[in-house]
Amino acid sequence: MTMTDPHTLTGAYALHALPDDERADFERHLAGCPTCAREVEEFEAAAARLALAASVPVRPAMREEVLHRVGSVRQLTPGTTPVERVRRSKGAAPARWAL
């Protein structure tokens, strides 16, 4: 088994996705870590709620509509927002006046 920070395994443990050896090691850690125990409980509750969620059918044209809208959004070039222009001008002015 590779050494993994046990605090990063709470989600995998709650979803029963750990191999047996890691699960056993994590359960030993879990017995003495109230933070991980609480996080596991929260993950298990979230997983139970997700299991009850109803799927909603998506219209067949939805993907194309979303991609079209994303493609039609005008992208701003870096540094063209009004705030950035003001910041740049305030920083540059004192240097110009100093000459």
MODELLER restraints for C-alpha pairs under 7 A, 6 or more apart:
rsr = mdl.restraints
at = mdl.atoms
rsr.add(forms.Gaussian(group=physical.xy_distance, feature=features.Distance(at['CA:6:A'], at['CA:26:A']), mean=6.20, stdev=0.5))
rsr.add(forms.Gaussian(group=physical.xy_distance, feature=features.Distance(at['CA:7:A'], at['CA:36:A']), mean=6.42, stdev=0.5))
rsr.add(forms.Gaussian(group=physical.xy_distance, feature=features.Distance(at['CA:10:A'], at['CA:36:A']), mean=6.40, stdev=0.5))
rsr.add(forms.Gaussian(group=physical.xy_distance, feature=features.Distance(at['CA:10:A'], at['CA:39:A']), mean=6.53, stdev=0.5))
rsr.add(forms.Gaussian(group=physical.xy_distance, feature=features.Distance(at['CA:10:A'], at['CA:40:A']), mean=5.36, stdev=0.5))
rsr.add(forms.Gaussian(group=physical.xy_distance, feature=features.Distance(at['CA:11:A'], at['CA:40:A']), mean=6.63, stdev=0.5))
rsr.add(forms.Gaussian(group=physical.xy_distance, feature=features.Distance(at['CA:11:A'], at['CA:43:A']), mean=6.12, stdev=0.5))
rsr.add(forms.Gaussian(group=physical.xy_distance, feature=features.Distance(at['CA:12:A'], at['CA:18:A']), mean=5.93, stdev=0.5))
rsr.add(forms.Gaussian(group=physical.xy_distance, feature=features.Distance(at['CA:13:A'], at['CA:23:A']), mean=6.86, stdev=0.5))
rsr.add(forms.Gaussian(group=physical.xy_distance, feature=features.Distance(at['CA:14:A'], at['CA:40:A']), mean=5.56, stdev=0.5))
rsr.add(forms.Gaussian(group=physical.xy_distance, feature=features.Distance(at['CA:14:A'], at['CA:43:A']), mean=5.99, stdev=0.5))
rsr.add(forms.Gaussian(group=physical.xy_distance, feature=features.Distance(at['CA:14:A'], at['CA:44:A']), mean=5.40, stdev=0.5))
rsr.add(forms.Gaussian(group=physical.xy_distance, feature=features.Distance(at['CA:30:A'], at['CA:36:A']), mean=6.14, stdev=0.5))
rsr.add(forms.Gaussian(group=physical.xy_distance, feature=features.Distance(at['CA:30:A'], at['CA:37:A']), mean=5.87, stdev=0.5))
rsr.add(forms.Gaussian(group=physical.xy_distance, feature=features.Distance(at['CA:79:A'], at['CA:85:A']), mean=6.99, stdev=0.5))
